[in-house]
Amino acid sequence: MKEIDIQDSSLFEEAMQAFEENPVILIQFPDVFGLMALPNQIGVNGLNQTKNRLPGKYYGSVIGSAEKFFAMQEDFESLPYLRGAEDYKLLEGSILRLRILSSEVNSAAVFEGTHQSLLFKDGPIRSLFRNLEQAFEPIADSSLFGGRSFSAPLCTSANLSGHKNGSIVDLEIAREFGKQKGIPLLIRSESLPVPGGSFPVLYLQKNGISVQRMGPGLEEIKAKFPSEIFLK
């Protein structure tokens, strides 16, 4: 398994080459390791095989273009507290849950009509996500998103599904996992600051934002909005 730093100038080319070998690669986020995959059924199958996936799970993604993520929403005007690109930036550093379909719809990337995606702050990781999202446009499978056009890489925790130890946070364990699973590339990001915990999860609803999970940076995000937007 090859390793490359997130700051390396050849990162995108190396990632694309790795995806030609395997639909899944490893990435080190500041405090946890994740799996990224092609946004189609090949990627889903790769994640299922890599994680020994248990039934009833679904996969999130990593946002390159926030505008394209929010464009999946069925009623684009239903979030009056988000008026455009500048407001989307206020949510950076969190995992966003967005309703894109009716609650009866489920797929490998949709749970009860919602899709969940990490909106990383601007920097080398987000630049990689943008480049991959653009490159994946010709191969993305819209059926994963109920017919919505979306090509961001699928993403999930790097571990066997249901493993008692949860997500992998140790580099050596990540290396061993990747080698055992035949993953061709590990993207390392040790040079980035560590936030000290999992990203907060925010469910964006018509009447406000529901905090589904606390996490580092949440209070900073909340301070950027009127307090009444956050639901009790």
N, C-alpha and C positions, 0 to 999 in steps of 0.2 A: 504494500500500500504506500503510495507516494504521499508526502506531506508538503504543504505550501503555506506560507504566511499570508494573512489577509491583506497585508500591505504590498505584496509582490506585484510587480507591474504585469506579469504574465498570468495573473490569477484567472481572469475570465477565460482565456484560451485553454488553460489547464483544466478548468472546470468543464468546459464544453467537450474537451477530449475525453475526460473521465466519463461523462454522460453517454458517450458513444460506446463505452465498454460496459457500463452498468447504469440502470436508470436511477440508482441511489448513490449519494455521496455523503460523507460525514462533514459536519461543520461544528467548530467550537464557538459557542456564544460566550459572552464574558463570564458566565457562571455555570454553564451546563452544555453538554454536547447534544447535537440534533442531527436528524437525517433530513436531507433535501432530496426531492425526487421530481421527475418529469410530471407535468400537469395533464396526465392522460392515464388510460387504463394500464399501460405498461409501467408507469410510475407507481400506480396503486398496487399492482401485483408485486412489484419490487419491494415496496414497503411492507406488504403483507408477509412476504417470504422472509425479509430481513428481521422483522419483529416477531415472527411466529404469531401473527395477529389473532387475538381472541375475537369472537363474534360481537357485533354491535358497536364497533369502534368506527370513528371517522377521522379524517385528516384535515388539518388546517393548512395554512400557506404562509408565505413571507411576502410582504407587500413591496413591490418596486414602485409602481405608480399608485398613489393614494386615490387619484381621480378615477382610475379604472376600477379600483376596489369599490368605491362608493357608487359608481355607475351601475353596479350589479343590482342595486336596491330596486325593488319593484316600483315603489313610489319615491322618486328621488327627492321630492319636496317635503317628505315626511319628517325630516330632521331639521327643524327651523333654527336650531342653535349651531348648525354647521352650514356656513354659507359659501364655502369654496376652499380653494387650496390653502389659503392662509390659516383658516380654522383647522384644517386637517393637521397642520404642523403642530398645533397645540396638543395633539393626542400622541405625538411620537414618544416612543419608549413604553408602549403598552400593547397588549393583545386586544384586538377589537372584534366583537361579535356583532354581526349585522344580519338583519332579516332580509333575505333575497327572494324567498318563495313562501308559499303557504305552509303552515305548521305540519301539514300531513306529509310533506315531501322529505325524503331521506335519500342520501346517496353516500358514496365513499368520501365526499367532501361537504356534504350538507347534513346537518342534524336538526330535525324538526323545522326545516325551512331556513335555518341560519348557517352562515359560514363564519369561521373564526380565522383571523390572520394577524400576524405580528407586524406592527408598524414601527420599524427600527428608526433611530435617529439618523440624521444625515452623517455620512462617513463612508469608509471603505466597504463595510458590510452592506449598507443600503445601496451603494453604487453597484455592487455585485448583483443584488436582487433586481435592480432596474435592468441591467444588461441581460440577465437570464430571462426575465419576463419578456423582454422584447425578442430575444432569440427564440423563445418557445412559442411565439404566436402561431407559426405554421403547423405545429404539432399538438397544440392544446386541444383537449376534448371538452367541448362546451356541455356535454351531457352530464359531466360531473357536477356542474353548477346549474342544472335545470334549464339548459339552453343559453345561459348567460355567457358572454364572451369574456374569458379571464384566463390569463396564461402565466400567472405567478407560480413559482415552484411550490409544490406541496412540501409540507414540513411537519415533523413530529419529533418526539423525544427519541434519543438514541439508547434503546434498551429493548430487551425482549418484552413483549406485551404482558402486563400483569406481574412482572418480576418484583420480588419482595423488596429489592433494594432501590426500586424506582429508576429515575433517570441517571445516566452516567455523568459524573462530575470529575472523574479522575482521568488524566491523560493516558496513563498506561492501560487502564481498563478499556478506554475508548480505542486505543490501538489494537488491543487483543480482540475486541469485539469486531472491529473493522476487518481485521485479517481473517477471522473465523468466517465472516459473512462474505468475503470476497469483494469488499468495497475498494475501489481503486484509488480514492483520494480522500485525504483528511485536510480540511482547511482549518488552520490554527489562527487564533486571534488573541494570543497571550498579551500582545502589546496594547490591547484596549482596556479601559478601566472596568473594574468589576463592580456591578451595582449592589451586590450583597443580597441577592435573593431572586426569586422568579418574577417575571414581568407581571404587573397588575393586569387583570382581565376586565374589560369594560363592555357591557352590553348596551349598544346604542339603540334606544327605543324612541318611539314617536314623542312620548311625553317626558323624556329625559334619559340620563345615563345611569345604569345600574352597575354598581361595582360587584363583580362576581368573584373576584379574588384580589386581596390586598397585595401590594408589592412596592419595591423601591421606586420612587419618583411619583407615586400616586398623589401625594399632597401637592407637589408642584403642578401637576396636571389640573387638579381640582381648583387651584388658586387662579387659574387662567380663565375660569368660567364663573358666571353668577352661581352662588351656592345652591339656588333652587333647582338648577339643572340636574344635580345629583340626587337621585331618588333615595328615600330612606328605606 
